[in-house]
Amino acid sequence: MPARELDAYAAEAPIFDATAFRLPKPDAALIEGVRCFGRRVLAPRAEQHDRDATFPLQNFRDMHAEGLLAICVPREAGGAGASFASYCLAAAELGRYCGATALSWNMHVCSTLWTGALADDLKMSTAERTEHNARRHLHYARIVGEGALYSQPFSEGGAAAAGAAPFGTEAKPVDGGFLVNGKKIFASLSGAADYYGVLCTERMQGDEARRRNTLYLALPAKAKGVNVVGDWDPLGMRATVSRTLLIKDVFVPEEEMLMPRGVYFRAATCWPHMFLTLSPTYMGLAQAAYDFTIAYLRGELPGTPPVKRRMFPTKQIAVAEMRVMLEQTKTLWFQAISEARANPSKEQVLRAYAAQFTVMENANALASKAIRTCGGQAMLKNLALERIYRDSRCGSLMLPWTAEICLDRLGRDSLYEAGEQDD
Ligand SMILES: Cc1cc2nc3c(=O)[nH]c(=O)nc-3n(C[C@H](O)[C@H](O)[C@H](O)COP(=O)(O)OP(=O)(O)OC[C@H]3O[C@@H](n4cnc5c(N)ncnc54)[C@H](O)[C@@H]3O)c2cc1C
């Protein structure tokens, strides 16, 4: 977004008002700080990175200086110790100003949230807990001290990222660590991350590949045998630079395990809301489409002539419909992120699917409606709306909880109890 456009957003309020949504004071302060950072630092840089499909490395350097790379690192390890819900609310504010940065940030933050607050909530033996607590500090120290960037390349182009099959990327146990081989597609932060948080299947020669043997390993980006290949020229989320990773005979020392053996599988089974973390970016984009429409119709969007269009009844009805959709989206999503926990009830899991589906589909529906309502001049590339539209289109495609998979599970699990079958 050009710098001149920023003023239009100066008066914006947080997406979730701290009083109305009963946010604890420290959380509200953290989220407000992130919002101001997004508006001041990310928004002016977003347009160029989107055009050029380049990774916004300076954004991440600045986020390190602000302590944002360590937002979910526990306090005792030097981080901000944000909870799942606080992180989601903060990430929505970043998504409002630069979708691609917020989505890439999510890949990084999950390496700390999943190994931090989420892992603390999981059952582990004393030996597992001791091993995990010792190892995770290695990663936290790199992030807090050096601003190291972690990414999360899980997707392989097969059924594994949807949770329907073991990962094809495999780790063979060897002396002192693992030998890893495989391929990951859509690896956001490719070429920029210092560590790739890879999911792979631990497998000895002759063993069957099993999902419960999933390992979560930090592959040093500079390790011999790690290569980033292919081009990157997508419709939206262009600044995530999600190219392909080839992993050939890469030795990964044991201490680079992000979770002990078996714990990732336990997390995916007992803490399903962990997959809701892709949605905050799109909650922010939904709000951004609405904000743009209000500023534009009021004739207050810098960079556009001060022409008011708000007096037409058709515009007022369109804005009313957008407002209804935005409020529905916010309310359901807020409820879902608030009830994230270990071993949620079936109702809570179904609500999480419904929230993910709603945010991902409504973000793009709102952006689409914003373009139709504001008109042709509003979709020119010097304004943010067309980028919001393209970025928001990507939300429904994000595995493992794509819009289709959410519908699939909602329908099936609403009609069947566990173990039930038809004759
Ligand atoms: C901008 C962007 C950034 C991304 N960044 C990352 C990243 O950092 N890390 C990462 O791991 N991935 C990332 N992804 C990848 C993303 O999560 C998907 O893996 C990717 O879009 C897969 O697309 P596909 O066409 O190969 O999916 P396919 O596997 O071909 O599936 C196509 C569709 O079929 C449906 N489907 C698939 N499997 C099932 C099933 N078992 N049951 C029912 N329906 C199913 C889904 O709705 C899916 O959308 C990113 C994607 C985008 C667009």
The ligand as an ORCA input file, in Angstrom:
! r2SCAN-3c Opt
* xyz 0 1
  C       0.073    -18.880     -0.311
  C       0.235    -20.252      0.211
  C       1.194    -20.494      1.177
  C       1.384    -21.799      1.651
  N       2.338    -22.032      2.589
  C       2.525    -23.291      3.059
  C       3.529    -23.582      4.023
  O       4.264    -22.711      4.481
  N       3.670    -24.856      4.428
  C       2.890    -25.859      3.952
  O       3.048    -26.978      4.383
  N       1.944    -25.617      3.028
  C       1.742    -24.352      2.581
  N       0.770    -24.113      1.633
  C       0.140    -25.267      0.994
  C      -1.293    -25.529      1.313
  O      -1.508    -25.809      2.661
  C      -1.727    -26.724      0.487
  O      -0.922    -27.829      0.782
  C      -1.616    -26.485     -0.963
  O      -2.434    -25.425     -1.337
  C      -1.994    -27.828     -1.599
  O      -2.585    -27.688     -2.731
  P      -2.850    -28.963     -3.640
  O      -3.445    -28.405     -4.827
  O      -1.619    -29.785     -3.790
  O      -3.869    -29.811     -2.796
  P      -4.401    -31.240     -3.094
  O      -3.808    -32.172     -2.111
  O      -4.290    -31.546     -4.551
  O      -5.917    -31.066     -2.730
  C      -6.809    -30.292     -3.518
  C      -8.059    -30.084     -2.716
  O      -8.681    -31.353     -2.489
  C      -9.193    -31.442     -1.176
  N      -8.593    -32.558     -0.438
  C      -7.294    -32.892     -0.344
  N      -7.128    -33.967      0.444
  C      -8.350    -34.317      0.876
  C      -8.843    -35.333      1.726
  N      -8.038    -36.240      2.300
  N     -10.188    -35.385      1.948
  C     -11.023    -34.510      1.351
  N     -10.606    -33.509      0.541
  C      -9.297    -33.405      0.308
  C      -8.840    -30.155     -0.471
  O      -9.960    -29.309     -0.392
  C      -7.781    -29.504     -1.337
  O      -7.880    -28.098     -1.353
  C       0.569    -22.832      1.153
  C      -0.407    -22.576      0.189
  C      -0.577    -21.306     -0.283
  C      -1.645    -21.066     -1.324
*
